[in-house]
Structures are given as C-alpha cells and as structure tokens.
Amino acid sequence: MKNHQLKNIDPEDIEDLLVKVEKSFNIKFKGRELADVKNFGEMCDHIANKIKLDNLNDCTSQQAFYKLRDAISAELNIERSTITSQQKLSIIFPRNNRRSYLKRVEVKLGFQLNVLTPPSWQTLTLLSIFILSLIGFFFSWKLAISGITFSLLGFWLSDKAANEIGLETMEQLVKKVTTENYLKSRRNPKSFNKIEIEKILINWFSTEFDVDKRLLTRDAKIV
C-alpha cells in the first residue's frame, strides 16, 4: 500500500530522481535552481518551462508504443499486428534468448530498456546475508567483512546475469519508456507535449517513492 508523503522523502533521493528527469527531458538543473520550489505543482511547472522545444498536442505514449512495436517487429521478425498493448513481454522475449533479443531491440531504439532483474529469492538471500554480516560485527569482524564482501559481489553478479523481466505487458513497458526516455520516445524528439509533463512526473514520483498518486497534488509540500 502506497502511504508515503512527498514532504517526508529524503531530499537526496529526490535529487537522484531529478538526475533521471534531466536525462529524460534533456534539461539541466544548475546549482540551487530548485531551492525556492516549495510544492509539487511548482516543480512540475518549472520542469515543463525548462523544456525549450516546440509544444505539440500529441500523445507520446502512443508514439512510444509504435516505436517499440516497430523495433521488436524488425529485429525479432514478429508480425506487427500481433504486438498489442496487452502482449506479454515473456512471450516477446523468451527466456532462452532474452538478453540477446533485448539488446537487439535496444540498439534499434537507441536507448536501454532496463527491464531485467534478478530472481526475488536471490535478492532476498543476498540481502539476508548482508544484514546478518552487519550483526556479525558484534562477534567477529573478519567474518562480518567476509559476509559483506560476498553479498556485495553477489549483488553485482546477479545484476549482470539478471534474466527475469520486471514488467508483464507491453503497456507497462510503454509507460516505463515514456517516463525514462520521454524525448526519445517521440516521433519528433525536438518537440514535447507540455500537458503530459505533470502526469509523467506524478507516475515517476509515485513509483520511485511509493507515494499514492492522490497525494501528489499541486499543493503537496516538498520541503
């Protein structure tokens, strides 16, 4: 259940997200540019106003779907008409060839999809080892260091070998792509739809910080 509030989010975590925002919208925040921004609405307006591109009243999600569909069809020889918004990603990218198929589609698109994750049991096991290792400092620092090193190496290796898809459908992938690569998702990357920006930021903040979208009003306090 999403129950966090925006004002309780660590400012450093928000800064980390803003780095992703810069990449998606091809903008750059300078110094303490956002220091006077007090609520979510002001942040959305500030970001939208920084995008100095032609404002067109078209749908980026629709364009992202077409781009994804065309790239998948071209690279994986799948009939375009069979690729719908509810198509399962596990079918499009079968496990045996998943990493290579995704790589081919990413090259065609010109950006990474970042949809692969390690199995949940693997992540939980390594996290348990890491926590137990921290507790181990009370008994043997050498054993604790070994456990921490093992778990961190395990996280790195599991991330490199990840082969589970963290999303289920094309619709979910379109939403992710539109958020993380907004301009590259558009037919004309030198344009944007200003009225979409706030909705995208609501989705992003909700997903990243586990905040109920209903709490992300324009008056929601940031500090």
FENNOR-V695748 format. One record per residue. N is the residue number from 1. PSI is psi in radians with two decimals (NA if undefined). OMEGA is omega in degrees with one decimal (999 if undefined). NEAR is the number of other C-alpha atoms within 12 Angstrom. Layout:
N & PSI & OMEGA & NEAR
N & PSI & OMEGA & NEAR
This chain:
1 & 2.26 & -179.7 & 10
2 & 2.02 & -176.7 & 17
3 & 0.14 & 177.5 & 17
4 & 2.75 & 176.1 & 22
5 & 2.57 & -175.5 & 24
6 & -0.70 & -176.0 & 34
7 & -0.28 & -179.4 & 23
8 & -0.03 & -179.8 & 18
9 & 2.41 & 178.0 & 24
10 & 2.21 & 179.6 & 17
11 & -0.58 & 179.1 & 17
12 & -0.58 & 176.6 & 11
13 & -0.66 & 177.1 & 18
14 & -0.68 & 177.7 & 26
15 & -0.69 & 178.2 & 21
16 & -0.70 & 178.5 & 17
17 & -0.65 & -179.4 & 24
18 & -0.46 & 174.1 & 29
19 & -0.70 & 177.8 & 19
20 & -0.62 & 177.8 & 24
21 & -0.75 & 177.9 & 33
22 & -0.77 & -178.1 & 25
23 & -0.77 & -176.1 & 21
24 & -0.69 & -175.5 & 31
25 & 0.04 & 179.4 & 37
26 & 0.91 & 176.7 & 26
27 & 3.01 & 179.7 & 22
28 & 2.19 & 175.7 & 21
29 & 2.40 & -177.5 & 22
30 & 2.26 & 175.2 & 12
31 & -2.24 & -178.7 & 9
32 & 0.70 & -177.0 & 10
33 & -0.60 & -176.9 & 15
34 & 0.19 & -175.3 & 25
35 & -0.57 & -176.7 & 17
36 & 0.01 & 178.7 & 15
37 & 2.10 & -172.9 & 21
38 & -0.41 & -178.6 & 20
39 & 3.00 & -173.5 & 23
40 & -0.67 & 179.6 & 31
41 & -0.75 & 178.9 & 24
42 & -0.67 & 178.5 & 24
43 & -0.79 & -180.0 & 34
44 & -0.77 & -180.0 & 34
45 & -0.71 & -178.9 & 23
46 & -0.78 & -180.0 & 26
47 & -0.78 & 179.7 & 31
48 & -0.68 & -178.5 & 29
49 & -0.34 & 178.3 & 21
50 & -0.29 & -178.3 & 24
51 & 1.72 & -174.9 & 29
52 & 1.18 & -179.7 & 20
53 & 2.95 & 177.4 & 19
54 & 2.34 & 179.4 & 18
55 & 1.98 & -179.1 & 21
56 & 2.44 & -178.2 & 18
57 & 1.22 & 178.1 & 13
58 & 2.98 & -171.9 & 19
59 & 2.01 & -179.0 & 26
60 & -0.63 & 179.7 & 36
61 & -0.72 & 178.9 & 35
62 & -0.75 & 179.3 & 23
63 & -0.66 & 178.0 & 26
64 & -0.70 & 178.2 & 35
65 & -0.80 & -179.6 & 34
66 & -0.71 & 178.9 & 29
67 & -0.80 & 178.8 & 32
68 & -0.82 & -179.4 & 46
69 & -0.79 & -178.1 & 34
70 & -0.69 & 179.8 & 25
71 & -0.75 & 178.9 & 29
72 & -0.77 & -179.5 & 33
73 & -0.78 & -177.2 & 25
74 & -0.73 & -174.0 & 22
75 & -0.54 & -173.9 & 24
76 & 0.09 & 178.3 & 27
77 & 0.81 & 176.7 & 19
78 & 2.32 & 179.4 & 20
79 & 2.22 & -175.4 & 16
80 & -0.65 & -176.3 & 22
81 & -0.32 & -179.6 & 14
82 & -0.18 & -178.2 & 18
83 & 1.74 & -179.1 & 28
84 & 3.02 & -179.4 & 27
85 & -0.45 & -178.8 & 25
86 & 0.12 & 178.3 & 19
87 & 2.35 & -180.0 & 23
88 & 2.29 & 179.1 & 21
89 & -0.51 & 179.8 & 31
90 & -0.39 & 176.9 & 26
91 & -0.72 & 179.0 & 23
92 & -0.70 & -178.5 & 35
93 & 1.42 & -178.9 & 33
94 & 2.60 & -171.8 & 18
95 & -0.75 & -174.3 & 18
96 & -0.58 & -177.8 & 14
97 & 0.33 & -169.9 & 17
98 & -0.89 & -174.9 & 25
99 & -0.74 & -179.0 & 27
100 & -0.67 & 178.7 & 18
101 & -0.78 & 179.3 & 29
102 & -0.70 & 179.7 & 34
103 & -0.74 & 179.7 & 24
104 & -0.74 & 179.2 & 25
105 & -0.70 & 179.3 & 29
106 & -0.72 & 178.1 & 25
107 & -0.73 & 179.0 & 18
108 & -0.71 & -178.4 & 23
109 & -0.60 & -177.5 & 28
110 & 0.21 & 175.3 & 19
111 & 2.82 & -177.7 & 25
112 & 2.56 & 178.8 & 23
113 & -0.54 & 177.5 & 34
114 & 0.98 & -178.1 & 24
115 & -0.08 & -177.0 & 30
116 & 2.39 & 178.8 & 29
117 & 2.72 & 175.1 & 25
118 & 2.84 & 174.9 & 24
119 & 2.52 & -177.2 & 19
120 & -0.64 & -179.3 & 19
121 & -0.62 & 180.0 & 13
122 & -0.78 & 178.9 & 23
123 & -0.76 & -179.7 & 22
124 & -0.67 & 179.1 & 17
125 & -0.82 & -179.3 & 21
126 & -0.63 & 178.2 & 28
127 & -0.68 & 178.3 & 22
128 & -0.73 & 178.5 & 21
129 & -0.72 & -179.3 & 27
130 & -0.79 & -179.2 & 27
131 & -0.76 & 178.5 & 21
132 & -0.58 & 178.7 & 24
133 & -0.66 & 176.9 & 26
134 & -0.72 & 177.1 & 23
135 & -0.56 & -177.7 & 18
136 & -0.31 & 178.5 & 19
137 & -0.41 & 179.3 & 18
138 & -0.23 & -175.7 & 13
139 & -0.80 & -179.2 & 13
140 & 1.92 & -176.9 & 15
141 & -0.55 & 179.3 & 16
142 & -0.76 & 178.7 & 15
143 & -0.66 & 179.7 & 20
144 & -0.78 & 179.2 & 22
145 & -0.73 & 179.4 & 23
146 & -0.76 & -179.9 & 20
147 & -0.73 & 179.4 & 27
148 & -0.76 & 179.2 & 26
149 & -0.77 & 179.7 & 20
150 & -0.78 & -177.3 & 24
151 & -0.72 & 179.7 & 27
152 & -0.71 & 176.5 & 23
153 & -0.68 & 178.5 & 18
154 & -0.73 & 177.7 & 25
155 & -0.73 & -178.5 & 27
156 & -0.80 & -178.8 & 18
157 & -0.70 & -179.3 & 18
158 & -0.58 & 177.8 & 25
159 & -0.70 & 179.7 & 22
160 & -0.57 & -176.4 & 16
161 & 0.13 & -176.7 & 17
162 & 2.37 & -178.4 & 24
163 & 0.15 & 175.6 & 29
164 & 2.47 & 177.7 & 29
165 & 2.16 & -176.5 & 29
166 & -0.05 & 178.5 & 22
167 & 2.83 & -177.1 & 25
168 & -0.76 & -170.0 & 23
169 & 2.91 & 174.7 & 24
170 & -0.66 & 179.8 & 36
171 & -0.75 & 178.5 & 25
172 & -0.65 & 178.7 & 27
173 & -0.70 & 178.0 & 35
174 & -0.76 & 179.4 & 35
175 & -0.75 & 179.9 & 31
176 & -0.80 & -178.8 & 33
177 & -0.77 & -179.1 & 37
178 & -0.60 & 179.4 & 41
179 & -0.87 & -171.5 & 37
180 & -0.36 & 180.0 & 35
181 & 1.01 & -170.9 & 31
182 & -0.98 & -175.6 & 41
183 & -0.65 & 179.8 & 37
184 & -0.26 & 178.5 & 31
185 & -0.27 & -174.2 & 38
186 & 2.65 & 176.7 & 32
187 & -0.75 & 176.1 & 25
188 & 1.75 & -176.2 & 21
189 & -0.05 & 176.8 & 24
190 & 0.38 & 177.1 & 19
191 & 2.91 & 175.2 & 24
192 & 2.91 & 176.3 & 34
193 & 1.85 & -171.5 & 33
194 & -0.61 & -176.5 & 30
195 & -0.20 & 179.0 & 20
196 & -0.40 & -169.8 & 27
197 & -0.80 & -178.4 & 34
198 & -0.72 & 179.3 & 28
199 & -0.73 & 179.9 & 28
200 & -0.75 & 179.7 & 32
201 & -0.62 & 176.0 & 43
202 & -0.83 & 179.0 & 29
203 & -0.74 & -176.8 & 26
204 & -0.86 & -179.3 & 31
205 & -0.65 & 178.7 & 39
206 & -0.78 & -178.1 & 27
207 & -0.80 & -175.4 & 23
208 & -0.65 & -171.6 & 26
209 & 0.16 & 176.8 & 29
210 & 0.77 & 179.5 & 22
211 & 2.31 & 175.7 & 26
212 & 2.29 & -178.0 & 22
213 & -0.54 & -179.5 & 28
214 & -0.34 & 178.9 & 20
215 & -0.20 & -179.0 & 26
216 & 1.07 & 176.2 & 35
217 & 2.93 & 179.2 & 26
218 & -0.42 & -179.8 & 23
219 & -0.03 & -178.1 & 19
220 & 2.19 & -176.7 & 28
221 & 2.42 & 176.8 & 21
222 & -0.62 & 179.4 & 30
223 & NA & 999 & 20
